[in-house]
Amino acid sequence: MKKGYFGSFGGQYVPELLMPPLGELEEACATILPDADFQRELDILLRTYAGRETPLTHCPSLSARLGFNLWLKREDLLHTGAHKVNNTLGQALLARRMGKTALVAETGAGQHGVATAAAAARLGLSCTVFMGEEDVRRQAPNVMRMRLLGARVHPVTNGTKTLKDAINEALRFWIAEQRTTHYCFGTAAGPHPFPTLVRDLQSVIGKETMAQCREAFGALPDTVVACVGGGSNAIGMFFPFIMNPEAAAVRLVGIEAGGTGEPGCHSSAPLNLGSPGVLHGQHTMLLQDKEGQILPSHSVSAGLDYPGVGPEHAHFHAAGLAEYHLVVDSRALAGFAELCRHEGIIPALESSHALAWVLDNAADLPGGGHVVVNLSGRGDKDMDIIREHLPALCA
Ligand SMILES: Cc1ncc(COP(=O)(O)O)c(C=O)c1O
């Protein structure tokens, strides 16, 4: 396989000015990441600061209704509230070892921004976060958290004022500040080596899940389901399964956000509804028009609201190594309500998409079997959206 490619997807489609910092990062990934001291320091941070390992929780009421065992991988219980901190602690530690003094990041739902701000504060780095103005509005509590943690948050007013535009601004900032600054990319997307770096840092999710399933019910699960925005929580869950020949029979299901589902409305489902193209330094599946202009995306969950997807998912999709479906806003909200009321867990709206697919497709899942949903984050950040969309649930 060509370096930095997953099948025909991936690569480094960037301006010349980004080649030096990408080369420097590639070198650091090859030399610093595998170092035993680095791995030890990261492991201590993940365990004693972030709260790994996260539990695998059985859902007794939903399982009784569904006819199979529903398990949740509880990334929502991590420090800062989502899986994002697995990646930011790894990248912040890497940046410090590279001699950088600052981090820049983009954020959609704000979870990656908060996790970057926390990692930066913890490791003595300064932090700048770009966030679309629309996301600043709908994820206000996370903006406050980033600022409390010492990050400078820049609202982005270009384009659709969401994640895509925030990434553009962060890349521009990185070009200017590359000597002192590491770009802490928030998902398994972008130019090489980010998709591989983020995947490797998030693979702890899948590795723990496999061991926990063996301990809980003596086998690997029948089906594993994760939501897909850029794709980091899903790739972190899927990759160890794909690499293990004993897991060849495990069904891997990624869930994209279908938006409102009304005819003519925008979605965030490039694998289901898009075509190949280039965005943010990578060749991948994109929502675009015939001329290659990127279409606006939409999802009720800010963290899934992105017109592209990480290149390794595009490859898994093309090669049939995983399957990808979409779930619309209203079904994700229904899944959210079910988990609140029946299991006492308030999930992030992103993770609710994965949960909703399981609830809506129970008839196709193995009776008496075991299904794991990656609960990528908690729903505290989504209270304003829930109040607006599910007023009866809040009354
Ligand atoms: C809780 C949660 N889950 C999922 C995502 C989607 O990102 P990814 O596809 O990289 O896991 C986000 C993004 O902000 C998030 O906050």
The ligand as an ORCA input file, in Angstrom:
! r2SCAN-3c Opt
* xyz 0 1
  C     -19.211     12.560     21.571
  C     -18.744     12.568     20.162
  N     -18.877     11.456     19.428
  C     -18.480     11.407     18.144
  C     -17.936     12.519     17.538
  C     -17.558     12.420     16.093
  O     -16.183     12.397     15.890
  P     -15.443     11.107     15.399
  O     -16.179     10.588     14.202
  O     -14.079     11.598     15.071
  O     -15.443     10.128     16.504
  C     -17.756     13.710     18.260
  C     -17.162     14.900     17.655
  O     -17.084     15.943     18.210
  C     -18.179     13.723     19.619
  O     -18.058     14.835     20.359
*
